[in-house]
């Protein structure tokens, strides 16, 4: 495949946007391979994704962002530019439940993610054996209320030294501090069951079973300062009935968590997610 660039754009909706961006690419020798756009009419926000071939493009990759700035100023545009030859480094955070961690490592090994998993981090030693099986470095940071701030600071130092660009919480059962989250805005993905806010606490499936729910689900979202309320990337549901035991519901829920988290990570790595406010546009 030829090397490509992906341009993500967010700005106030106005005339001439698509023409201006397309003309910039065309006049510099680029060929648009994919383009998608969405306008939130009520909010007056325009969002778009353009993927174009760099073969024959007249601007060196490292200079494209600078050359785009005059167009960005004209349209009050925020933009990101990503290149297909860049392989981002990902950190997987996990606790004791292994299903999401194992699934992500298997997907990466199978070539589903164009990324390098640089490290597995856990507040328990259990995940070390899994990481070793996949030959991924493992870091163990036990966390208590007294050590949380110090341990998070050490984690951040390790992540920076490894060049980590994305953190995936693969059933990591710790609430990240605001200081930690601020270092990775829209670059921390979490997965959880979709019973919130109705069934909170340690045993949501038991609560849902007692209420006789007919749907269970999973939600993949970016982590923000508001716990479990960040912009949603992906969701999925499955039907359950009175015939399903609590164990059946937990098994189905874990299947959903694997699937949804895998999709969310793949969409992010493919530069197909744009956030605005507390919402996302997903160009799938």
N, C-alpha and C positions, 0 to 999 in steps of 0.2 A: 504494500500500500504506500502511495506517496505521502510525504510529510504534509500535515495539515495544521491549520490554526483554527481555534474556536474562539469566536468573539461573543461575549455575553454583555448585553446592554440593558440598562434600566434608566428611564428618564421620564419627565413629564410628556404626556402625549401631545403631539403637534404635527403639523403638515411637514412633509419633506423628509421624515426620519428614514424610512426604508430607502428612498431614493438617494439620500446623502450617504448612507452606509454602503449601499450597493455600488454607488459610483466610486467611492474610495477604493473598494476592493477591485473593481473593474479597471479603473484608470491606472492602477499600480500593477496590472498584469495578473490579478488573481482570478480564479475560477471557483464560483460558489458551488459547493457540493450539496449542502443542506442549508435550509433556512426555515425558521419558524418564529412566529411572533404572537403576542397576545396583548390586548389592550383592556385594562380594567377601566371601563367607562366611568363608573361611579367615583373611583379614586383618581381618575385622570392620569394613570400610569401606563407607560408603554414598556414592554419587556420583549426581548428578542434574542435569538441564538443564530449565529451564522458560522458555518464551518466551510472553510475555503482551502483550496490546494495552494501550497507554497512553491510548487514547481514553476519557475519562471516569474515568481513574484519579485518586483523590483526593489522592495524594501527589505533589508536584512531583518531576520526575526527579532533580534534584540532591539531594533529601532522602531518597530511597528507601533508600540505603545506611545512613544514620543510623537510620532507623526500623526497619531489619532487625536492628540490633545486639542488641536484647534477645532476639529469637528465636535469633540466632546464639549468644549466650552460654548460653541454655537448653540447646541441643543440642551445644555445643562445635563449632560449625560454622564452617568457612572458606568464604567466598563471594566471587564476583565478580559485578558487574552491568554489563551492556553495553547500549548504546542504538543502535537502528538508524539514527539520523540522524548518528551519528558516523562520519566517514571517516578511518580510520587511515592514517598515512604509513609507507611501507615503503622500506627500502634494499636494493638488490640488490648483492651482492658477487660479483665474477667475476674470473677470471684470463684464460688464453688461449683455452680452449675456449668457443665462443660459443653452443652449442645450447640450454642451459638458460636463459641470459640472454635470447636472442631469443624463446624460447617464452613466458617469463613476460611480457615486454613486449607480445607479441602478444595474450596472454590478457587482460592489463589493458586494452589498447586495444579489444578486442572486448567488454569489459564483463563478463568472467567474474569479476573480483575487485572487491568493493566496497572499494576502497582507492586511495590515491594513491601512485604510485611517486615518491618525493621525490628520489632520487639513485641513481646507479650508482657504485660504488666498486671500484677495481681496483688491483692491484699492478703491472699492466702497462698501457701506453697503448692496447693493441689495442681494448679495449671502448669507447673514447671515440667511435669512429665509429658504433657501434651505438646508443649512448645518444643521440647527436646526431640520428640518424634518427628516433628516437621523441620527440625534444625533451625529454629528461630530463637534468638536470644531471649532470655527470660529474666525479669527483674521482680523481686519480691519486696513489697513495701507494706509491712504490717501497719495498720492504722487504728489508733484509738482517739478518743476526744482530745487527749492531751498532746498526741503527736501529729495530729492531722495536718496542721499548718506547716510544720517542719518537713513532713514526709511529702506533701504536695510540692513544696519548693524544690525538694530533691528530685522528684519526678520530672518537674519542668526542666530542671538542669539537664537531666538525662535525655529528655525528648529533644531539646534544642541541640545537644551535642550530636544526636543521631540524625538531625535534619527532618524530624517528623512533621508532616504537613496535615495529616488527618488522624483523628483519634476515634476509634469505634468502641463503644461500651457494649461488649458482648455479654450481657447480664452481669455487669459490674455493680455490686450492691453497696455502693458508697455514693453519697451525695457530694458532688464536686463543689468546691467553694467558688464564690464569685471571682476571686483573684485568679483562680485556675482557668475558669471559663473565659475570662477576658483575654487570655493569651491565645485562644483558638476560636474566635467568633465565627459561627456557621461552619466550623470545622471539627465539631464533636457530634457524632451520631449516636443516638440511644435507641434501644428497643424496649418496649414493655407491653404488657397485656392491655387490651382496650376496655377494661372494666372501669377505669377511672372516669369521673370522680366517684362513681356510685359505690364501688367496693375497694376500699383502701386498706392498707395494713399487710400483714405477713401472709395471710391465707386468702387471697381474693377468690380463688377457684372454689374454696369451701363455701364462702359467702354466696357466690353466684349459684352454686349447686342448691343451696338451701332456698334461694329465691326462684329456682326453676327457670333460669334464663334459657333462651332458645338460640342465641347467637353468642359466639365468643370471637375474639379478634386480637390483632396485634398492631401496634403503631410504631413506625420508625420516624424519628424526628431529630432536628437539631437541638442541642442542649443550649438553653438560655438561663438567665438568672431566675426565671420562674420555673419551679420544679415541674417537669413533665408537661410543660405547656408551650414548648418551642415549636417553630414552624414544622408542619408535618410533611414528610417526603413521601411516605408510602404507608398503606394500610391494607389489611385483608381480613376477611371474616370466614367463619365456618358455622354451619348449623349444628346444634346439639339438641337432644331430646331427653325425655324422662328415662329413656333406656341407658343413657350415658352415666357412668359412675364418675366420681370425682377424679379418679385415675385416668379415665377416658378423656375427660375435659382437659386435664393437665397435659396429656400426651398430644391431643389435638392443638392445644395452645402452643406447645413447644414447636410443633411442626410449623405453625403459622409464624412464630418468632424467627425461626431459621429463614423461611422464605422471604419475609418482609425485610429483615435486616440485610440479607444478601442483595435484594433489589435496591434498597436505599443506598447501600454502599456503591453498587454498580452505577446507579444514576448519578451520584455525586462524582465519582471518578470519571464519568463520561461527560462531565460539565453540562448536565442537562437540568440542573436545578437552579432557579433564581428565587431569592427571597425578597419580600418587601413587606414592611410592617411585620406582622406575625404569621404571614401566609407564604406559600410557595407557588411558583409556576413550574411545572415539571414537563419539559419537552421530551416526551418519550417516543 
